[in-house]
């Protein structure tokens, strides 16, 4: 768990990487989302709730990983989505060569998302 003080921002924008494309129509392997409670949200996704993509992933038995996490609001989520370059934001797809800017504020190791 992230140990967040009360004064800290609780809103997160996150990037999920799916083990394989969700479908022929959705060849993307990424989902960018926003959550005020990231742990609860991830558990929702894992149980097949929370988003259409993760619902389909659950049905098709496609696993996913939380690969990026930022402090941010819905405006930041929209900004990332509008870039349409999720693979470059994804450490798995970019082999660590992606567009890693200063927007990352939390290490994934700090988060218990099991
Ligand atoms: Zn990826």
Backbone and ligand atoms as CSV (ligand in chain L), in Angstrom:
chain,resi,resn,atom,element,x,y,z
A,1,UNK,N,N,0.826,-1.216,0.000
A,1,UNK,CA,C,0.000,0.000,0.000
A,1,UNK,C,C,0.849,1.250,0.000
A,2,UNK,N,N,0.379,2.223,-0.706
A,2,UNK,CA,C,1.012,3.534,-0.638
A,2,UNK,C,C,0.587,4.185,0.668
A,3,UNK,N,N,1.533,4.692,1.357
A,3,UNK,CA,C,1.202,5.384,2.582
A,3,UNK,C,C,0.977,6.861,2.271
A,4,UNK,N,N,-0.279,7.215,2.151
A,4,UNK,CA,C,-0.596,8.578,1.756
A,4,UNK,C,C,-1.076,9.391,2.938
A,5,UNK,N,N,-0.428,10.499,3.150
A,5,UNK,CA,C,-0.904,11.404,4.188
A,5,UNK,C,C,-2.183,12.070,3.748
A,6,UNK,N,N,-2.920,12.582,4.692
A,6,UNK,CA,C,-4.203,13.189,4.365
A,6,UNK,C,C,-4.063,14.388,3.443
A,7,UNK,N,N,-2.944,15.053,3.532
A,7,UNK,CA,C,-2.773,16.260,2.730
A,7,UNK,C,C,-2.344,15.940,1.305
A,8,UNK,N,N,-2.004,14.681,1.053
A,8,UNK,CA,C,-1.529,14.337,-0.280
A,8,UNK,C,C,-2.674,14.084,-1.255
A,9,UNK,N,N,-2.357,14.236,-2.514
A,9,UNK,CA,C,-3.352,14.005,-3.552
A,9,UNK,C,C,-3.678,12.520,-3.609
A,10,UNK,N,N,-4.958,12.209,-3.634
A,10,UNK,CA,C,-5.373,10.811,-3.643
A,10,UNK,C,C,-5.724,10.321,-5.048
A,11,UNK,N,N,-5.747,11.213,-5.995
A,11,UNK,CA,C,-6.182,10.850,-7.332
A,11,UNK,C,C,-5.022,10.288,-8.150
A,12,UNK,N,N,-5.314,9.193,-8.844
A,12,UNK,CA,C,-4.280,8.557,-9.646
A,12,UNK,C,C,-4.744,8.340,-11.080
A,13,UNK,N,N,-3.789,8.458,-11.989
A,13,UNK,CA,C,-3.998,8.034,-13.359
A,13,UNK,C,C,-3.038,6.868,-13.572
A,14,UNK,N,N,-3.557,5.813,-14.210
A,14,UNK,CA,C,-2.758,4.595,-14.291
A,14,UNK,C,C,-2.823,3.998,-15.686
A,15,UNK,N,N,-1.820,3.197,-15.982
A,15,UNK,CA,C,-1.741,2.517,-17.276
A,15,UNK,C,C,-1.684,1.016,-17.043
A,16,UNK,N,N,-2.620,0.310,-17.670
A,16,UNK,CA,C,-2.623,-1.149,-17.610
A,16,UNK,C,C,-2.099,-1.708,-18.922
A,17,UNK,N,N,-1.300,-2.754,-18.825
A,17,UNK,CA,C,-0.811,-3.464,-20.011
A,17,UNK,C,C,-1.411,-4.865,-19.998
A,18,UNK,N,N,-2.098,-5.234,-21.075
A,18,UNK,CA,C,-2.702,-6.557,-21.177
A,18,UNK,C,C,-1.726,-7.537,-21.805
A,19,UNK,N,N,-1.833,-8.796,-21.373
A,19,UNK,CA,C,-0.914,-9.828,-21.848
A,19,UNK,C,C,-1.003,-10.038,-23.350
A,20,UNK,N,N,-2.188,-9.837,-23.901
A,20,UNK,CA,C,-2.343,-9.927,-25.358
A,20,UNK,C,C,-3.514,-9.038,-25.758
A,21,UNK,N,N,-3.623,-8.740,-27.083
A,21,UNK,CA,C,-4.720,-7.870,-27.516
A,21,UNK,C,C,-6.075,-8.414,-27.072
A,22,UNK,N,N,-6.950,-7.506,-26.687
A,22,UNK,CA,C,-8.255,-7.873,-26.155
A,22,UNK,C,C,-9.110,-8.549,-27.233
A,23,UNK,N,N,-9.049,-8.018,-28.448
A,23,UNK,CA,C,-9.843,-8.584,-29.543
A,23,UNK,C,C,-9.275,-8.075,-30.863
A,24,UNK,N,N,-9.860,-8.548,-31.973
A,24,UNK,CA,C,-9.429,-8.073,-33.288
A,24,UNK,C,C,-9.690,-6.570,-33.437
A,25,UNK,N,N,-10.781,-6.130,-32.809
A,25,UNK,CA,C,-11.110,-4.705,-32.896
A,25,UNK,C,C,-10.245,-3.872,-31.973
A,26,UNK,N,N,-9.965,-4.449,-30.808
A,26,UNK,CA,C,-9.156,-3.725,-29.827
A,26,UNK,C,C,-7.750,-4.298,-29.817
A,27,UNK,N,N,-6.967,-3.911,-30.815
A,27,UNK,CA,C,-5.610,-4.444,-30.881
A,27,UNK,C,C,-4.701,-3.758,-29.865
A,28,UNK,N,N,-5.218,-2.703,-29.265
A,28,UNK,CA,C,-4.445,-2.067,-28.204
A,28,UNK,C,C,-4.292,-3.024,-27.037
A,29,UNK,N,N,-3.181,-2.933,-26.379
A,29,UNK,CA,C,-2.974,-3.749,-25.180
A,29,UNK,C,C,-2.910,-2.885,-23.939
A,30,UNK,N,N,-3.501,-1.689,-24.036
A,30,UNK,CA,C,-3.374,-0.754,-22.919
A,30,UNK,C,C,-4.698,-0.131,-22.531
A,31,UNK,N,N,-4.749,0.224,-21.272
A,31,UNK,CA,C,-5.902,0.946,-20.768
A,31,UNK,C,C,-5.399,2.031,-19.835
A,32,UNK,N,N,-5.814,3.254,-20.118
A,32,UNK,CA,C,-5.473,4.364,-19.239
A,32,UNK,C,C,-6.722,4.715,-18.448
A,33,UNK,N,N,-6.591,4.791,-17.158
A,33,UNK,CA,C,-7.743,5.080,-16.322
A,33,UNK,C,C,-7.406,6.055,-15.217
A,34,UNK,N,N,-8.472,6.486,-14.558
A,34,UNK,CA,C,-8.350,7.413,-13.445
A,34,UNK,C,C,-9.040,6.802,-12.239
A,35,UNK,N,N,-8.475,6.965,-11.079
A,35,UNK,CA,C,-9.099,6.426,-9.871
A,35,UNK,C,C,-8.750,7.269,-8.664
A,36,UNK,N,N,-9.725,7.439,-7.793
A,36,UNK,CA,C,-9.444,8.133,-6.538
A,36,UNK,C,C,-8.985,7.127,-5.483
A,37,UNK,N,N,-9.293,5.844,-5.722
A,37,UNK,CA,C,-8.813,4.785,-4.836
A,37,UNK,C,C,-8.232,3.686,-5.712
A,38,UNK,N,N,-6.924,3.762,-5.929
A,38,UNK,CA,C,-6.283,2.918,-6.938
A,38,UNK,C,C,-6.358,1.437,-6.585
A,39,UNK,N,N,-6.217,1.094,-5.324
A,39,UNK,CA,C,-6.236,-0.316,-4.937
A,39,UNK,C,C,-7.624,-0.918,-5.166
A,40,UNK,N,N,-8.638,-0.185,-4.741
A,40,UNK,CA,C,-10.012,-0.622,-4.935
A,40,UNK,C,C,-10.318,-0.763,-6.430
A,41,UNK,N,N,-9.840,0.224,-7.188
A,41,UNK,CA,C,-10.077,0.240,-8.627
A,41,UNK,C,C,-9.428,-0.966,-9.325
A,42,UNK,N,N,-8.200,-1.267,-8.934
A,42,UNK,CA,C,-7.497,-2.407,-9.535
A,42,UNK,C,C,-8.191,-3.713,-9.192
A,43,UNK,N,N,-8.666,-3.824,-7.975
A,43,UNK,CA,C,-9.400,-5.028,-7.590
A,43,UNK,C,C,-10.685,-5.150,-8.396
A,44,UNK,N,N,-11.315,-4.029,-8.660
A,44,UNK,CA,C,-12.504,-3.995,-9.524
A,44,UNK,C,C,-12.155,-4.537,-10.903
A,45,UNK,N,N,-11.078,-4.021,-11.466
A,45,UNK,CA,C,-10.650,-4.467,-12.796
A,45,UNK,C,C,-10.382,-5.963,-12.795
A,46,UNK,N,N,-9.720,-6.440,-11.759
A,46,UNK,CA,C,-9.360,-7.852,-11.701
A,46,UNK,C,C,-10.580,-8.752,-11.625
A,47,UNK,N,N,-11.624,-8.251,-10.994
A,47,UNK,CA,C,-12.836,-9.070,-10.885
A,47,UNK,C,C,-13.738,-8.869,-12.096
A,48,UNK,N,N,-13.260,-8.123,-13.095
A,48,UNK,CA,C,-14.020,-7.975,-14.331
A,48,UNK,C,C,-14.988,-6.813,-14.319
A,49,UNK,N,N,-14.830,-5.915,-13.368
A,49,UNK,CA,C,-15.673,-4.722,-13.309
A,49,UNK,C,C,-14.833,-3.483,-13.582
A,50,UNK,N,N,-15.492,-2.367,-13.627
A,50,UNK,CA,C,-14.754,-1.108,-13.678
A,50,UNK,C,C,-14.567,-0.554,-15.064
A,51,UNK,N,N,-14.404,-1.395,-16.061
A,51,UNK,CA,C,-14.231,-0.900,-17.427
A,51,UNK,C,C,-14.571,-2.017,-18.401
A,52,UNK,N,N,-15.053,-1.640,-19.554
A,52,UNK,CA,C,-15.420,-2.633,-20.575
A,52,UNK,C,C,-14.213,-3.485,-20.971
A,53,UNK,N,N,-13.075,-2.840,-21.140
A,53,UNK,CA,C,-11.874,-3.574,-21.566
A,53,UNK,C,C,-11.461,-4.630,-20.553
A,54,UNK,N,N,-11.476,-4.267,-19.285
A,54,UNK,CA,C,-11.058,-5.240,-18.280
A,54,UNK,C,C,-12.125,-6.314,-18.082
A,55,UNK,N,N,-13.369,-5.959,-18.356
A,55,UNK,CA,C,-14.451,-6.948,-18.308
A,55,UNK,C,C,-14.219,-8.019,-19.379
A,56,UNK,N,N,-13.908,-7.564,-20.595
A,56,UNK,CA,C,-13.640,-8.505,-21.688
A,56,UNK,C,C,-12.384,-9.319,-21.391
A,57,UNK,N,N,-11.377,-8.651,-20.847
A,57,UNK,CA,C,-10.133,-9.344,-20.498
A,57,UNK,C,C,-10.404,-10.479,-19.530
A,58,UNK,N,N,-11.248,-10.198,-18.556
A,58,UNK,CA,C,-11.599,-11.211,-17.557
A,58,UNK,C,C,-12.299,-12.399,-18.233
A,59,UNK,N,N,-13.261,-12.092,-19.101
A,59,UNK,CA,C,-14.020,-13.139,-19.800
A,59,UNK,C,C,-13.081,-14.000,-20.649
A,60,UNK,N,N,-12.121,-13.346,-21.297
A,60,UNK,CA,C,-11.208,-14.071,-22.193
A,60,UNK,C,C,-9.951,-14.570,-21.489
A,61,UNK,N,N,-9.933,-14.379,-20.192
A,61,UNK,CA,C,-8.811,-14.855,-19.401
A,61,UNK,C,C,-7.474,-14.231,-19.821
A,62,UNK,N,N,-7.529,-12.928,-20.096
A,62,UNK,CA,C,-6.321,-12.186,-20.449
A,62,UNK,C,C,-5.859,-11.414,-19.217
A,63,UNK,N,N,-4.645,-11.677,-18.822
A,63,UNK,CA,C,-4.124,-11.001,-17.636
A,63,UNK,C,C,-3.655,-9.595,-17.957
A,64,UNK,N,N,-3.487,-8.796,-16.935
A,64,UNK,CA,C,-2.937,-7.452,-17.151
A,64,UNK,C,C,-2.082,-7.047,-15.968
A,65,UNK,N,N,-1.241,-6.067,-16.213
A,65,UNK,CA,C,-0.361,-5.562,-15.165
A,65,UNK,C,C,-0.480,-4.055,-15.084
A,66,UNK,N,N,-0.366,-3.555,-13.881
A,66,UNK,CA,C,-0.259,-2.113,-13.684
A,66,UNK,C,C,1.180,-1.726,-13.995
A,67,UNK,N,N,1.372,-0.930,-15.052
A,67,UNK,CA,C,2.738,-0.638,-15.465
A,67,UNK,C,C,3.158,0.808,-15.226
A,68,UNK,N,N,2.187,1.716,-15.136
A,68,UNK,CA,C,2.538,3.102,-14.819
A,68,UNK,C,C,1.496,3.683,-13.884
A,69,UNK,N,N,1.943,4.603,-13.069
A,69,UNK,CA,C,1.035,5.255,-12.131
A,69,UNK,C,C,1.493,6.681,-11.903
A,70,UNK,N,N,0.557,7.576,-12.032
A,70,UNK,CA,C,0.863,8.981,-11.810
A,70,UNK,C,C,-0.130,9.570,-10.813
A,71,UNK,N,N,0.314,10.549,-10.074
A,71,UNK,CA,C,-0.651,11.399,-9.401
A,71,UNK,C,C,-1.280,12.265,-10.476
A,72,UNK,N,N,-2.599,12.326,-10.531
A,72,UNK,CA,C,-3.213,13.161,-11.555
A,72,UNK,C,C,-4.719,13.102,-11.496
A,73,UNK,N,N,-5.335,14.047,-12.180
A,73,UNK,CA,C,-6.793,14.113,-12.202
A,73,UNK,C,C,-7.317,13.700,-13.574
A,74,UNK,N,N,-8.629,13.891,-13.776
A,74,UNK,CA,C,-9.240,13.483,-15.036
A,74,UNK,C,C,-8.691,14.271,-16.231
A,75,UNK,N,N,-8.257,15.493,-15.981
A,75,UNK,CA,C,-7.674,16.281,-17.075
A,75,UNK,C,C,-6.366,15.643,-17.539
A,76,UNK,N,N,-5.600,15.160,-16.576
A,76,UNK,CA,C,-4.340,14.504,-16.922
A,76,UNK,C,C,-4.612,13.183,-17.650
A,77,UNK,N,N,-5.642,12.459,-17.185
A,77,UNK,CA,C,-6.037,11.219,-17.853
A,77,UNK,C,C,-6.358,11.499,-19.322
A,78,UNK,N,N,-7.152,12.564,-19.539
A,78,UNK,CA,C,-7.549,12.909,-20.897
A,78,UNK,C,C,-6.337,13.295,-21.750
A,79,UNK,N,N,-5.434,14.019,-21.143
A,79,UNK,CA,C,-4.214,14.443,-21.828
A,79,UNK,C,C,-3.427,13.212,-22.301
A,80,UNK,N,N,-3.291,12.240,-21.413
A,80,UNK,CA,C,-2.560,11.022,-21.783
A,80,UNK,C,C,-3.288,10.257,-22.877
A,81,UNK,N,N,-4.621,10.147,-22.747
A,81,UNK,CA,C,-5.394,9.417,-23.749
A,81,UNK,C,C,-5.285,10.096,-25.108
A,82,UNK,N,N,-5.294,11.414,-25.098
A,82,UNK,CA,C,-5.235,12.156,-26.364
A,82,UNK,C,C,-3.891,12.002,-27.069
A,83,UNK,N,N,-2.869,11.668,-26.316
A,83,UNK,CA,C,-1.552,11.450,-26.933
A,83,UNK,C,C,-1.569,10.226,-27.834
A,84,UNK,N,N,-2.409,9.255,-27.477
A,84,UNK,CA,C,-2.522,8.005,-28.228
A,84,UNK,C,C,-1.171,7.326,-28.449
A,85,UNK,N,N,-0.366,7.371,-27.435
A,85,UNK,CA,C,0.937,6.709,-27.560
A,85,UNK,C,C,1.223,5.845,-26.332
A,86,UNK,N,N,0.169,5.156,-25.882
A,86,UNK,CA,C,0.319,4.331,-24.685
A,86,UNK,C,C,1.512,3.374,-24.749
A,87,UNK,N,N,1.775,2.736,-25.921
A,87,UNK,CA,C,2.926,1.822,-25.955
A,87,UNK,C,C,4.237,2.505,-25.561
A,88,UNK,N,N,4.341,3.799,-25.881
A,88,UNK,CA,C,5.571,4.513,-25.512
A,88,UNK,C,C,5.624,4.825,-24.025
A,89,UNK,N,N,4.463,4.831,-23.404
A,89,UNK,CA,C,4.416,5.062,-21.961
A,89,UNK,C,C,4.616,3.770,-21.185
A,90,UNK,N,N,4.502,2.652,-21.909
A,90,UNK,CA,C,4.527,1.339,-21.260
A,90,UNK,C,C,5.944,0.773,-21.206
A,91,UNK,N,N,6.444,0.486,-20.025
A,91,UNK,CA,C,7.806,-0.038,-19.911
A,91,UNK,C,C,7.969,-1.408,-20.572
A,92,UNK,N,N,6.890,-2.192,-20.627
A,92,UNK,CA,C,6.977,-3.511,-21.263
A,92,UNK,C,C,7.121,-3.353,-22.775
A,93,UNK,N,N,6.251,-2.530,-23.377
A,93,UNK,CA,C,6.241,-2.371,-24.832
A,93,UNK,C,C,7.402,-1.526,-25.350
A,94,UNK,N,N,7.885,-0.633,-24.536
A,94,UNK,CA,C,8.943,0.256,-25.009
A,94,UNK,C,C,10.320,-0.244,-24.604
A,95,UNK,N,N,10.369,-1.395,-23.917
A,95,UNK,CA,C,11.651,-1.931,-23.463
A,95,UNK,C,C,12.432,-0.918,-22.641
A,96,UNK,N,N,11.710,-0.112,-21.905
A,96,UNK,CA,C,12.378,0.884,-21.073
A,96,UNK,C,C,12.898,2.082,-21.847
A,97,UNK,N,N,12.597,2.110,-23.169
A,97,UNK,CA,C,13.104,3.199,-24.002
A,97,UNK,C,C,12.025,4.251,-24.284
A,98,UNK,N,N,10.946,4.165,-23.576
A,98,UNK,CA,C,9.804,5.015,-23.882
A,98,UNK,C,C,9.904,6.434,-23.360
A,99,UNK,N,N,8.776,7.075,-23.433
A,99,UNK,CA,C,8.657,8.474,-23.089
A,99,UNK,C,C,8.426,8.638,-21.587
A,100,UNK,N,N,9.492,8.513,-20.830
A,100,UNK,CA,C,9.355,8.623,-19.385
A,100,UNK,C,C,9.723,10.027,-18.946
A,101,UNK,N,N,8.697,10.784,-18.661
A,101,UNK,CA,C,8.939,12.165,-18.268
A,101,UNK,C,C,8.803,12.290,-16.761
A,102,UNK,N,N,8.713,13.482,-16.327
A,102,UNK,CA,C,8.732,13.727,-14.885
A,102,UNK,C,C,7.382,13.546,-14.216
A,103,UNK,N,N,6.439,12.994,-14.959
A,103,UNK,CA,C,5.105,12.859,-14.397
A,103,UNK,C,C,4.981,11.663,-13.449
A,104,UNK,N,N,5.961,10.771,-13.481
A,104,UNK,CA,C,5.907,9.630,-12.556
A,104,UNK,C,C,6.323,10.110,-11.180
A,105,UNK,N,N,5.480,9.859,-10.219
A,105,UNK,CA,C,5.818,10.289,-8.869
A,105,UNK,C,C,5.901,9.130,-7.887
A,106,UNK,N,N,5.483,7.951,-8.348
A,106,UNK,CA,C,5.436,6.812,-7.439
A,106,UNK,C,C,6.053,5.599,-8.114
A,107,UNK,N,N,6.868,4.868,-7.387
A,107,UNK,CA,C,7.383,3.610,-7.903
A,107,UNK,C,C,6.344,2.521,-7.701
A,108,UNK,N,N,6.211,1.663,-8.701
A,108,UNK,CA,C,5.229,0.591,-8.593
A,108,UNK,C,C,5.542,-0.320,-7.419
A,109,UNK,N,N,6.817,-0.406,-7.074
A,109,UNK,CA,C,7.216,-1.270,-5.968
A,109,UNK,C,C,6.590,-0.808,-4.654
A,110,UNK,N,N,6.198,0.459,-4.636
A,110,UNK,CA,C,5.617,1.007,-3.405
A,110,UNK,C,C,4.148,0.607,-3.256
A,111,UNK,N,N,3.615,-0.001,-4.297
A,111,UNK,CA,C,2.190,-0.295,-4.281
A,111,UNK,C,C,1.935,-1.792,-4.208
A,112,UNK,N,N,1.152,-2.176,-3.273
A,112,UNK,CA,C,0.716,-3.565,-3.180
A,112,UNK,C,C,-0.592,-3.692,-3.925
A,113,UNK,N,N,-0.503,-4.170,-5.173
A,113,UNK,CA,C,-1.739,-4.232,-5.956
A,113,UNK,C,C,-2.162,-5.676,-6.174
A,114,UNK,N,N,-1.741,-6.541,-5.298
A,114,UNK,CA,C,-2.217,-7.931,-5.373
A,114,UNK,C,C,-3.586,-8.060,-4.734
L,1,ZN,ZN,ZN,2.507,-2.378,-22.960
